[in-house]
Amino acid sequence: MAQINIANVNHIKPLLQATTMTTSLTVLLDVPIHSCFRLDSIYLSNVDGTNTATASVAISKDDGSNQIYLIKNVPIPPGASISVLTTPLTMDETDLLYHQASASGDIDIIVSGTELVD
């Protein structure tokens, strides 16, 4: 795994991923070889109108062997949204972004940023 040469970026592409979270720790983003992702925002919304649900978001720097949590089991009240990032996060090739909720279908996740390809 080599880090991309940001000075020689060939393509810059917008990045937007969105899904409904489940109770399994699930990969949302897998950074391709020769790329890096600059994540500008991660939003979580509890779409359940009645129940609080918890959410976790993690990254892996070693292609899935270990997860490091950005947030873990954070409660989100019904109808509420939270922002996970306060500053941009850069992920290198083969890094992974995971998500998990306490109840399937209760939490939506939206990730936006930029993909840089060398």
C-alpha positions as CSV (number, residue, x, y, z in Angstrom):
1,M,0.0,0.0,0.0
2,A,1.5,3.3,-1.1
3,Q,0.1,6.7,-0.2
4,I,-1.2,8.7,-3.2
5,N,0.8,11.6,-4.5
6,I,-1.6,14.5,-3.8
7,A,0.6,16.9,-5.9
8,N,-0.1,14.8,-9.0
9,V,-3.9,14.2,-8.6
10,N,-5.4,13.2,-11.9
11,H,-9.1,13.3,-10.9
12,I,-11.1,14.9,-8.2
13,K,-14.6,13.4,-7.8
14,P,-17.4,14.3,-5.5
15,L,-18.2,11.6,-2.9
16,L,-21.7,11.0,-1.4
17,Q,-22.8,7.8,0.3
18,A,-26.1,7.3,2.1
19,T,-27.8,4.3,3.6
20,T,-29.9,3.2,6.5
21,M,-27.9,1.6,9.3
22,T,-28.4,-2.0,10.6
23,T,-27.3,-3.8,13.8
24,S,-24.3,-5.3,12.1
25,L,-21.0,-3.5,11.9
26,T,-21.1,-2.7,8.1
27,V,-18.6,-1.2,5.7
28,L,-20.0,2.0,4.0
29,L,-16.7,3.2,2.4
30,D,-13.7,1.2,1.1
31,V,-11.1,3.6,-0.3
32,P,-9.8,2.2,-3.6
33,I,-6.1,1.8,-4.5
34,H,-4.6,5.0,-5.9
35,S,-7.2,7.1,-4.1
36,C,-7.8,9.0,-0.9
37,F,-11.1,10.3,0.5
38,R,-11.5,13.6,2.2
39,L,-14.6,13.3,4.3
40,D,-16.2,16.7,5.0
41,S,-19.3,15.6,6.8
42,I,-20.9,12.5,8.4
43,Y,-24.5,13.0,9.5
44,L,-26.7,10.6,11.4
45,S,-30.5,11.0,11.6
46,N,-32.9,9.0,13.8
47,V,-35.9,8.5,11.4
48,D,-37.9,6.6,14.1
49,G,-40.6,8.9,15.4
50,T,-40.8,7.2,18.9
51,N,-37.6,5.5,20.1
52,T,-34.1,6.7,20.8
53,A,-31.4,4.6,19.0
54,T,-27.7,4.4,19.4
55,A,-25.1,4.7,16.6
56,S,-21.4,3.9,16.1
57,V,-19.1,5.0,13.3
58,A,-15.6,3.5,13.0
59,I,-12.6,3.5,10.7
60,S,-10.0,0.8,9.9
61,K,-6.4,1.8,8.9
62,D,-5.4,-1.8,8.3
63,D,-7.9,-3.1,5.7
64,G,-10.4,-4.3,8.3
65,S,-8.3,-6.0,11.0
66,N,-9.0,-3.4,13.6
67,Q,-11.7,-0.7,14.1
68,I,-11.1,2.7,15.7
69,Y,-14.3,4.4,16.7
70,L,-15.2,8.0,15.9
71,I,-18.3,7.6,18.0
72,K,-19.5,4.5,19.9
73,N,-23.1,3.8,21.0
74,V,-24.1,7.5,21.0
75,P,-27.8,7.9,21.7
76,I,-29.8,9.8,19.1
77,P,-33.3,10.9,20.1
78,P,-36.3,10.3,17.8
79,G,-36.4,12.8,15.0
80,A,-33.0,14.2,15.8
81,S,-29.8,14.4,13.8
82,I,-26.1,14.7,14.8
83,S,-22.9,15.6,13.0
84,V,-20.0,13.2,13.6
85,L,-17.1,15.4,12.2
86,T,-16.1,18.8,13.4
87,T,-13.1,18.9,10.9
88,P,-12.4,17.0,7.7
89,L,-11.1,13.5,7.9
90,T,-8.7,12.1,5.3
91,M,-8.8,8.3,4.6
92,D,-6.0,6.6,2.6
93,E,-6.2,3.7,0.1
94,T,-7.7,0.5,1.6
95,D,-9.0,2.4,4.7
96,L,-12.6,1.4,5.6
97,L,-15.5,3.4,7.2
98,Y,-18.0,1.3,9.2
99,H,-21.4,2.0,10.7
100,Q,-23.7,0.3,13.2
101,A,-27.0,1.1,15.0
102,S,-28.8,-0.4,17.9
103,A,-32.0,-0.9,15.8
104,S,-32.1,-1.8,12.1
105,G,-33.9,0.9,10.0
106,D,-33.9,3.6,12.7
107,I,-30.8,5.6,11.8
108,D,-29.8,7.0,8.4
109,I,-26.2,7.9,7.6
110,I,-25.0,10.4,5.0
111,V,-21.3,10.9,4.2
112,S,-20.0,13.6,1.8
113,G,-16.6,14.6,0.7
114,T,-14.1,14.3,-2.2
115,E,-12.2,11.5,-3.8
116,L,-8.7,12.3,-5.0
117,V,-7.3,9.9,-7.6
118,D,-3.6,9.8,-8.7
